[in-house]
Amino acid sequence: MRVFLQQPPSGNESPRYVQLSLAPDLFGGWELLRESGQVGGRSQLRREQYLQQEDASTAFEKARDAQLKRGFQVMFTSGAAQP
């Protein structure tokens, strides 16, 4: 699953974005990747490991919902239903 969220542009600044990706890893667990930053600028990548798919999916949905509450808008989804 992957979702790309972006804040509406304000003024002269580039919009901020968050990309969440959930995928199985090579050891039978699950990996949640959180990439955030400013379009055209620096970004930060955080990686979280989960043993169960249910735990990883719950963390993915919680992270997505938190960003939606902060004013981000869904721009692109792959492999997941839109909220």
C-alpha positions in Angstrom: 0.0 0.0 0.0 1.1 3.5 -0.7 -0.5 6.9 -0.1 0.9 10.4 -1.1 -0.5 13.3 0.9 0.2 17.0 0.3 -0.7 20.3 2.0 -2.2 23.0 -0.2 0.5 25.5 -1.3 0.5 28.7 0.8 2.2 31.8 -0.5 5.6 31.5 -2.1 6.6 28.3 -0.2 6.6 24.8 -1.8 4.0 22.5 -0.4 4.9 20.0 2.3 4.2 16.3 1.6 4.0 12.9 3.4 4.3 9.6 1.6 3.4 6.4 3.5 4.3 3.0 2.2 3.5 -0.4 3.6 5.2 -3.6 2.2 6.4 -7.0 3.4 10.1 -7.3 4.2 12.5 -10.1 3.4 12.1 -11.8 6.8 8.3 -12.3 6.8 7.5 -9.1 8.7 6.1 -5.8 7.5 7.8 -2.4 7.0 6.1 1.0 7.2 8.1 3.8 5.5 7.2 7.4 6.3 8.8 10.0 4.0 8.1 13.7 4.6 9.5 17.0 3.5 9.0 19.9 1.2 8.5 19.4 -2.5 11.8 20.2 -4.2 13.6 20.3 -0.9 15.0 18.1 1.9 13.1 15.1 3.0 13.2 12.7 6.0 12.7 9.0 5.9 11.6 6.9 8.9 11.3 3.1 8.9 9.2 1.0 11.3 9.2 -2.8 11.5 6.2 -4.9 12.4 5.9 -8.7 12.9 2.2 -8.9 12.0 0.4 -7.4 9.0 -2.5 -6.3 11.2 -0.2 -4.2 13.4 1.4 -2.7 10.4 -1.9 -1.9 8.7 -3.2 -0.3 11.9 -0.1 1.9 12.2 -0.4 2.9 8.5 -4.1 3.9 8.9 -3.3 5.8 12.1 -0.4 7.7 10.5 -2.6 8.5 7.4 -5.5 9.7 9.6 -3.1 11.9 11.7 -1.9 13.7 8.5 -5.4 14.2 7.2 -6.3 15.9 10.5 -3.3 18.2 10.0 -4.7 19.5 6.7 -2.9 17.2 4.2 -4.9 16.0 1.2 -4.7 12.6 -0.5 -3.1 13.1 -3.9 -2.3 9.5 -4.9 -3.0 6.0 -3.6 -1.9 2.6 -4.7 -3.1 -0.7 -3.3 -5.3 0.9 -0.6 -8.9 2.2 -0.4 -9.2 6.0 0.0 -10.4 7.2 3.5 
